[in-house]
Amino acid sequence: MPIDANTVRKIAALARLRIDPGEEGRYVSELASILTYVEQLQPLDVSSIEPTSTVVEGPPTPLRPDRIVPCEVREEALEQAPEREGDYFRVPRVV
Amino acid sequence: MSDALTDRTAESIAAAVRGGEASAEEVARAFLARADRTSKRLGSFLHRTPEQAIASARAIDARRAKGERLGALAGVPVALKDNICTRGVPTTCGSRILEGYRPPYDAHVVERLRAADAVFVGKTNCDEFAMGSSTENSAYFPTRNPWDLARVPGGSSGGSAAAVAAREAALALGSDTGGSVRQPAAFCGVYGLKPTYGAVSRYGLVAFASSLDQIGPFARTARDTALLYDAIQGRDERDMTSRPEARPVSLDALEQGVRGLTLGVPRDLLAAEGVAPEIRERFEVASRAFADAGAKIVDVALPHAQYAIATYYLIAPAEASSNLARYDGVRYGLRVPDLDLATMYEATRGQGFGREVKRRILLGTYALSAGYYDAYYLGAQRVRTLIRRDFTEALRSADVLFFPVTPTTAFGIGEKVDDPLAMYLNDIYSIPASLAGVPALSFPAGFGPTGLPIGLQLVGRPFAEETLLRIARAAEAWGDATTRAPAIAREGAA
């Protein structure tokens, strides 16, 4: 599965990542070499093998009780905002 | 006197503070003075917190004066990797996108260490978002190896490993996703433990690859590693992967020796190309010593471990691309203004993330995208099952597995920075245990011909951290691997 500048632009757009056009070539060659390396998995017949999404074994991890706990960090959290307006995070125009 | 304090183990410092032989303030000042001399040259810390350290040390001394019983880490200076959230103290993950970020809460491990009366001395340097094996991917500055300043300390938790090796802190925490605690521990000649997946809560650890991330301790002795592990392990309801099976290590049990234990050696993995002769030699010397001490050494097979790097570099970037979607310039961290919301996201992320992080986000997005998901991400998850089964099988006939941590000793700064794949291949021995979720310990096993440290690895059954530390503890008797200090840690000493 070849990877070219178009593919890099497409996945960068999906990832909301601005890539400097001068850097596209470098990403193409680096990603191509990594993808060539991972091709070694393709010959393995794993169609009958269950995928591992978590390594946790044994009984399900106990659920915590669903209870209300105070979270008194609103001001501290809002102070971290690049731009705020009152008790809101402010963002640029959406539409 | 102050240098004598920085050479002491965490265990003896805590005992001295509890018994009134040394004050927590005196201990804190000794370590802070040492870090004053060396931390800038080493690049070990992103943020030092000397004032807070003195203040908390004084509070501990005041509580002792009132007759209060102090915790297991009373007055012990601890450094924290900068991807562990500390309330009101900068937490940047070595990234520009989190420059100036001060979390409004403490990570679970930070709460636990505070409760044990540890003293925090600062946040350590790391590869950006823990992505790297050399700490050269920090957006701020690289960390240098205390044994040779022209070499890397390993990574991604390179700052924590360097700080402990250079006696700037008695203990440190890092995080290990594919070897980020064990590999820098090996390069810097200290202990590094990756606990069983689920043994330590990640609440407040900035997420990289959630099916792999674990917080782990750095220390200079097996007993100190156990002390720090004991303080942070255990169930926490705020991390859905935190397991009730986790249990503390008994310090007494570490003194039992290796007699009766079976160590499995994966010969196929050891035969890999590119393993340096000094690593092989150290491994063989240690194997013979374990056998002489009464352990049984058997051969085991990990037939799918050869696929671990390829599997990891699909799974970890895929999970990272999802976890790092949260850095959008809205609620915290960097914002780069642009025309509208969507272009603001792109500009912020384009400028705020470094090259390695962008590379992995691109790779992960690709592996998860329509048309490639089944072949790449799902395929890798299936191979991961085969790798896990290998470990389960091998750990039936052996109590632990024994092999190197890294194929070479610490490499030079700049040596691999332009070749991401070469950097990834260095992780061949650390990644398999991460994929299997089992505990793995890097312990100092001596030095190569040029004086660089060599680490060896013990991998155990789930929640068998105690067995790993017990075996490493036995190895401490054989040489000066855990007592020799780098020259930089001796500078200015009387």
Interface residues (C-beta under 8 A of the other chain):
Chain A: M1 I3 T7 V8 I11 A12 L14 A15 R16 L17 R18 I19 D20 Y27 E30 L31 S33 I34 L35 Y37 V38 Q40 L41 Q42 L44 V46 I49 E50 P51 T52 S53 T54 V55 V56 E57 G58 T61 P62 R64 V73 E76 A77 Q80 A81 P82 E83 F89 V91 P92 R93 V94
Chain B: G88 Y101 R102 P104 Y105 Y197 G198 S211 E237 R238 M240 T241 S242 R243 P244 E245 Y307 I309 A310 T311 Y313 L314 S321 A325 D328 G329 V330 R331 Y332 G333 L334 R335 P337 D338 L339 D340 L341 A342 M344 Y345 E346 A347 R349 G350 Q351 F353 K358 R359 I361 L362 L363 T365 Y366 S369 Y372 A375 Y376 L378 G379 A380 Q381 R382 V383 R384 T385 L386 R388 P420 L421 Y424 L435 A436 G437 P462
